[in-house]
């Protein structure tokens, strides 16, 4: 489990793609001392398992299903990535409960700078819009954010990015047409399941 509070802005140093999987090599100089073989690390919001550690880099295998469901399929060497280690139960839980299980991919509509914040607009897949509510939680590329508003007619979601978020994550580099991983609040999915099953 994660919290959506990015610990380091790392970078992809190499990608070795095979027929049904890929090996990502990721540079994480700030976190590497805390990363061990078998650990879970959220990479742009995708929970990956560490398969090796060397110097300031670690590797992780990415299965074909993960590539097909997330923006990692479009990632290339040199791209910055948001990194977070698994949450510890003895620490303060900021952000919100994030599983690292991406629900879909959204398209960036725009990033509009302001005096003390930036407006970030994305178009989410229509089937995910029902899980998103104003002032609710959403995770974009591994970043826990509060929904500013959602336009049900267009499935466009607006969030506001403070300078700290812009500085510490890759969201500041996003351009119209770029893709971001979306994980909706898992509580909404549990509620839907409970209502659907009822007393059956």
C-alpha positions in Angstrom: 0.0 0.0 0.0 1.1 3.6 -0.7 0.0 7.1 0.2 0.5 9.0 -3.0 3.2 11.2 -1.5 6.1 11.1 -4.0 9.4 10.6 -2.2 11.7 11.1 -5.2 11.6 12.2 -8.8 13.7 9.4 -10.4 14.4 8.6 -14.0 14.3 5.7 -16.4 17.8 4.8 -17.5 17.0 1.8 -19.7 14.2 -0.3 -20.9 14.7 -3.8 -22.2 11.5 -4.9 -24.0 10.7 -8.6 -24.7 7.8 -10.3 -26.3 5.6 -10.4 -23.2 7.4 -8.2 -20.7 9.9 -5.5 -20.1 12.7 -4.8 -17.7 12.9 -1.2 -16.5 16.1 0.2 -15.0 15.4 3.2 -12.7 17.8 5.7 -11.2 16.8 6.6 -7.6 19.8 8.1 -5.8 17.8 9.5 -3.0 15.9 6.3 -2.1 18.3 3.6 -3.2 19.6 3.1 0.4 16.1 2.1 1.4 15.4 -0.2 -1.5 16.0 -3.9 -1.2 15.4 -6.9 -3.5 11.7 -7.9 -3.5 10.5 -4.5 -2.3 7.4 -2.8 -3.7 8.0 0.6 -5.3 5.3 2.7 -6.9 6.6 4.0 -10.3 4.3 6.6 -11.7 1.6 5.1 -9.5 2.3 1.5 -10.7 3.3 -1.0 -8.0 6.4 -2.8 -9.2 8.7 -5.4 -7.5 12.4 -4.7 -7.3 14.4 -7.5 -9.0 17.9 -6.1 -8.6 19.7 -3.2 -7.0 23.1 -1.8 -8.2 24.7 1.5 -7.4 21.9 4.1 -7.5 19.7 2.0 -9.7 17.1 -0.7 -9.4 15.3 -2.9 -11.9 11.8 -4.1 -12.1 10.0 -6.5 -14.4 6.8 -5.1 -16.1 4.4 -7.7 -17.5 2.6 -7.2 -20.8 -0.8 -6.7 -19.0 0.7 -3.8 -16.9 2.1 -2.3 -20.1 -1.2 -2.5 -21.8 -3.1 -0.9 -18.9 -0.7 1.9 -17.9 1.3 4.7 -19.4 4.5 2.8 -18.8 4.1 1.4 -22.4 4.8 4.9 -23.7 7.7 5.6 -21.3 11.2 5.9 -22.8 14.7 6.1 -21.3 15.3 9.5 -19.9 11.8 10.1 -18.7 11.3 11.3 -15.1 9.2 9.1 -12.9 7.5 9.6 -9.6 8.7 7.1 -7.0 7.3 6.1 -3.6 8.2 3.3 -1.3 5.5 1.2 0.3 3.9 2.9 3.3 4.9 2.0 6.9 2.3 1.5 9.5 4.3 3.3 12.2 4.5 6.6 10.2 1.9 9.3 9.6 -0.4 8.5 6.7 -0.5 11.6 4.5 -2.2 11.6 1.1 -4.8 8.8 0.9 -4.9 5.0 0.6 -3.3 4.1 -2.7 -2.8 0.5 -3.9 -0.6 1.0 -6.9 -3.2 -0.8 -9.1 -3.9 1.6 -12.0 -7.5 1.7 -13.1 -6.9 3.4 -16.4 -5.0 6.0 -18.4 -6.1 9.7 -18.7 -5.1 12.2 -21.4 -3.7 15.6 -20.3 -5.8 18.4 -21.6 -3.7 21.3 -20.2 -1.5 22.7 -17.4 -2.3 26.3 -16.8 0.1 28.2 -14.4 -1.3 30.6 -11.8 0.3 32.8 -9.1 0.6 30.2 -6.4 -0.8 27.1 -8.1 -1.4 25.5 -11.5 -4.6 24.1 -13.0 -4.2 20.6 -14.3 -7.0 19.3 -16.5 -7.2 15.6 -17.7 -9.8 13.6 -19.6 -10.4 10.3 -17.8 -12.0 7.2 -19.4 -15.8 7.5 -19.1 -16.1 4.3 -17.1 -13.9 5.8 -14.3 -15.8 9.1 -14.0 -18.5 7.6 -11.8 -15.8 6.9 -9.1 -14.6 10.5 -9.0 -16.3 13.2 -6.9 -15.6 16.9 -6.2 -13.2 17.2 -3.2 -12.6 13.5 -3.3 -9.2 11.8 -3.7 -7.5 10.7 -6.9 -4.1 9.4 -7.7 -2.4 10.7 -10.9 1.0 9.1 -11.9 1.3 8.1 -8.2 0.5 11.6 -6.8 -2.3 11.9 -4.3 -4.5 14.9 -5.2 -7.8 16.4 -4.3 -10.4 16.7 -7.1 -11.2 20.3 -7.8 -14.1 19.6 -10.1 -15.3 17.0 -12.6 -17.4 17.8 -15.8 -19.7 14.8 -16.2 -20.5 15.8 -19.8 -16.9 15.6 -20.9 -15.2 13.4 -18.2 -12.7 16.2 -17.7 -11.2 16.3 -14.2 -9.5 19.4 -12.8 -7.0 19.4 -9.9 -4.9 22.2 -8.5 -1.1 21.7 -8.2 0.8 23.6 -5.6 4.4 24.6 -6.1 5.6 21.7 -3.9 3.9 19.2 -6.1 5.2 20.9 -9.3 8.7 20.8 -8.0 8.8 17.3 -6.6 6.9 15.4 -9.3 6.8 14.9 -13.1 3.4 16.5 -13.4 5.0 19.9 -14.1 6.4 18.5 -17.4 3.1 17.2 -18.7 1.9 18.6 -22.0 -1.5 18.2 -23.8 -1.8 14.7 -25.2 0.5 13.1 -22.6 -0.8 10.2 -20.7 -1.1 9.8 -16.9 -2.0 6.8 -14.8 -5.2 7.1 -12.8 -6.1 5.2 -9.7 -9.5 6.2 -8.3 -10.4 6.0 -4.6 -10.7 2.3 -3.8 -13.5 3.1 -1.3 -15.8 4.1 -4.1 -15.3 0.7 -5.7 -16.0 -1.1 -2.5 -19.3 0.9 -2.1 -20.3 0.0 -5.7 -19.6 -3.6 -5.1 -21.6 -3.6 -1.9 -24.6 -1.9 -3.5 -24.5 -4.2 -6.5 -24.5 -7.4 -4.4 -26.9 -6.1 -1.8 -28.2 -9.0 0.4 -27.4 -11.7 -2.2 
